[in-house]
Amino acid sequence: MGFGGSGSMNVVLRNNKKLLSKREKFKKTLGGYVEGKKTEYDFPKAQRHMLKRIKERMIYDNGQILKRRIIAFIAVSIILITGIIYIL
């Protein structure tokens, strides 16, 4: 017993796999993915005082976002309550 379209999904995946096996250039790669090729990044080492400033800034920014959300929630609530009272 199938659930929704899981049977047809399996058929589509099987057919796609068959199509890939027929085409030689896509036989060993899936969409251009190359296993051995990996991009290397050179990230600078973070110092303690920099991490502390970043942490303080993130706490401050998150507090500001929370304040904005609370103000927006209160404003929308007041508008909805006023609309409900007006309708009744």
C-alpha positions in Angstrom: 0.0 0.0 0.0 1.5 3.3 -1.1 1.4 6.5 0.9 0.7 9.5 -1.4 3.1 9.3 -4.2 6.0 7.3 -2.8 5.6 4.6 -5.4 5.7 7.0 -8.3 8.7 8.8 -6.7 10.6 5.5 -6.7 9.8 4.9 -10.3 11.0 8.4 -11.3 14.2 8.0 -9.3 14.8 4.6 -11.0 14.2 6.0 -14.4 16.5 8.9 -13.8 19.2 6.5 -12.7 18.7 4.5 -15.9 19.1 7.7 -18.0 22.3 8.5 -16.2 23.8 5.1 -16.9 23.1 5.5 -20.6 25.0 8.8 -20.9 28.8 8.2 -20.6 29.8 11.7 -19.3 27.3 11.5 -16.4 28.1 7.9 -15.5 30.7 8.6 -12.8 29.6 12.0 -11.6 26.3 13.3 -10.3 25.7 16.8 -11.5 29.3 17.7 -11.7 30.3 16.7 -8.2 34.0 15.7 -8.1 35.0 13.8 -4.9 38.7 14.7 -4.8 38.2 18.4 -5.5 37.7 20.4 -2.3 38.0 24.2 -1.8 40.5 25.2 0.9 39.9 28.3 3.0 42.4 30.2 5.0 40.6 31.6 8.0 42.5 33.9 10.4 42.9 32.8 14.0 40.6 34.7 16.3 42.0 36.2 19.4 40.3 36.2 22.8 39.5 40.0 22.9 38.1 39.8 19.4 35.8 36.8 20.4 34.7 38.8 23.5 33.8 41.8 21.4 31.9 39.6 18.9 30.0 37.9 21.8 29.1 41.3 23.3 27.9 42.6 20.0 25.8 39.5 19.3 24.1 39.8 22.7 23.4 43.5 22.1 22.1 42.9 18.6 19.9 40.0 19.8 18.5 42.3 22.5 17.6 44.9 20.0 15.9 42.4 17.7 13.9 41.1 20.7 12.8 44.6 21.6 11.6 45.3 18.0 9.7 42.0 18.0 8.0 42.8 21.3 7.0 46.3 20.1 5.7 45.0 16.8 3.7 42.3 18.6 2.2 44.8 21.0 1.3 47.2 18.1 -0.4 44.4 16.1 -2.2 43.2 19.2 -3.6 46.7 19.9 -4.7 47.0 16.3 -6.5 43.6 16.4 -8.1 44.3 19.7 -9.3 47.7 18.5 -10.7 46.2 15.3 -12.5 43.5 17.3 -14.0 46.0 19.7 -15.1 48.2 16.7 -16.8 45.3 15.0 -18.7 44.3 18.1 
